[in-house]
Amino acid sequence: MKKYTYQAKTFEEAKSMAMADLMEQEGNLYIKEIESSTKLFNKKSVIEVIKKEDVVNHIKELVKGITNDMGININMEVKKRGETLNVTIYADNNAILIGKNAATLSALTTIIRQSIQKEIGEVYKFVLDVGEYKQKREWNLEKMAKQIAREVAKTKVEAKLDPMNSYERRIIHNTLTNNKKVYTESTGEEPNRCVVIKPKEETKEESLN
């Protein structure tokens, strides 16, 4: 990933220098101060700058490199939705890249996340998917969560779901976060951590209705 270094007396001056030289707005850059001196006769700020478009290219290159090493030919679709980059991989055999319980997909995501964080020094928002697996899985999890929530609300008996990874547990939590009749908790240790859907206690007003 291409990195640019600039030095000036202050951070703001160094930043302005970078923006002018790269002809980019601040919002299109990752800027990190790597050296600073505030001594009276030796004021100095050294910054390291990375273009956001280079981060996207870095992700593409990483994905292509890893899948090539696996002997898999792929196509990629890259879209920006708000602040999140969505990368969808399409291959002749998506199942290999997804893996059992999405273990391979999770590993690919972790490798890319750690690589980017090491380069830019902060968390980068992106979603890596294979053949729209996550999109379909998310829809199925939301549907399941709502169905089980209705049953729990009706029977007043909590339901413990199968073990899920953190991404899938978050979908369940988010789906039911505003539900007035049930609430969710995570329990257990990885890799067997799971979500429990529990009934909420009725208020006096609700019990009278």
N, C-alpha and C positions, 0 to 999 in steps of 0.2 A: 504494500500500500504506500503510495507516494506521500511523503511528509515534507512540509516546508518549514523552515526556521527563520524567524525574524527577530532583530534586536533593536531596541530603542531605549530612551531614558525611562519611559513609563509603559505600563501594560496597554493603555489606551492608544499611545502613539504606535506601539508595535502592531496592535490590532489594525489600526488605520492603514499602516504600511502594507500589511498582508492583504487587506481587502482591495486596496488600490492595485497592488501587483498582480493579484489573481483575478481581478475584475469580478469579484463575487460579493454578494451581500453577506452580512454576518450570519444570517439564518441558514446560509448554505455551507457553513464551515464549522468544524470542530476546532476550538481554540483552547490550548492548554499552556499555562505558564510553567516553564520547566526550570527557570532560574530567575532570581530576583535579588537586587541589592538596593538598599535605600540610603547608603552612605552619602553624606553631603556632596562630596566631590566625585562620587562614583555611582550615580544612580543608573540602574540598568534593569531591563526586563527582557527576558528571552522567552519567546513563545514558539510552540510547535503547532502547526496548522494542517488539518486534513480536510479535503473537500468531501462533502457528503455523497456526491456522486461517485467518488472513488471507493467509498464504503460499499455501495451497492455493487460496483464492479468486483470488489474483493469477495463479496458473498458469492457472486456468480462463478468466479474462478475457483473458489473453494469447493463449491458443489460439483462443478465439472471435474475438478481434480480427483475428488474422493470417489465419485461414481465411475470415472475412467479407470481408477485403480481397482475397482470392484468388477470391471469388465462389463459395465452397463452403459448403453447409449441412452441419452435422455434429451428431452426438450424442456425448456423452462418458460414459465410465465411469471413476470414480475410486475406487481401493481402496488401503488402507494395509496393506502386508505387512511386519511388523516395523518397521524404521526407514525403509523405502523406500516412496515414494508411486508407485503405478502408474496412469498415465493412458492410457486407450485411446480413440482417436478412431475413430468410425464415420462414413463418408461414402458418398454415392452412387457416387463414383469414388475409391476408396482409392488407386489407382495414381498419381494426380496428387500426393497428399500423401506417398507413399512415394518416388517418383522413381526414376530409373535408379540401380541399386546402392544404393538407400536414401539417395541424396544429399539429397533434399528433407527427409526425416525427420530426417536427421542435422543439417541446417541449422536446422530448427525446434527440435530439442533444444538446440543450441548457443545459440540466441537466448534461450531460456527460462532455461537454466543461467546465462548471463552476467547476465541481468536480475535473477535471484534473488540471485546472489552479490553484485551491486552493492548490493542493498537490505539484506541481512542480514549481509554481511561474511564469509560462510563458505560452504563447499560444501554444497549441499542434495541429498540422495539422492532421485532420482526416475527413473522410466523412462517415456519417451513412446513409445507404440506406435500403429500404425494398422491397424485390422482384424485384430489379433493377428498381424501380419506378423512381428514380432520373436520371438514365442513359437514360431511355426512354423519360422522361420529357425534359431532356436537348436536346436530338436529335430533339424532336418536337418543342421546343422553337427556336433552331437554324434555323430550316427549316422555321418556321413562320417569324422570324426576317428577313431572306433573302428575302422572298416573299414580305413582306410589304415594305422593303427597295427599292426593284425594283419599286414598285408602287409609292412610295414617290418620287423617283428619276425621274420617268416618268411624274407625274402630278404636281410636285413641291408643293404638299399639305401635310403638316405634319400629322402624324398619332399618336393618343394617344391610347396606349394599355391598356388592363384591369389591375386593381391593381395586383401587384405581391409582393412576399416577397423579401428580399434582395438577397437571393441566385439566384432566378429566374431573377431578374433585372440585376444582374451581368453577367448572361449568355448572355442576350440581348446586353449589353454594349460590352462585349468581342467579340461577334460574329461580330459586326459592327464597331469595333474600327478602323479598317484599310480601311473601305469603303470610296472611293473617292467621292461619290455622296451624302451621307447622314451622319448625326451624331446623337447621342442620348443624351437625358437629362432625369434626374429623377425629378418628380414633385409631390406635394401633401404631406400629412402627413400619417404616419402609422395609421391604416392598409390599407389605400387607396392610398398609394404611388405607382406611376406607371411610365412607361417609355414613352417618346415621341420621335418618330423618325422624324427628320427634314431634309429638303433638304439643301445641301450646296450651297452657292452662287457660280455661275460660274465665273471663272477668264476670263480675256479678251481673252486669248489664246483659252480657251475652247469654248467661244461663237463664235469665228471665224471659228472653225472647223465644 
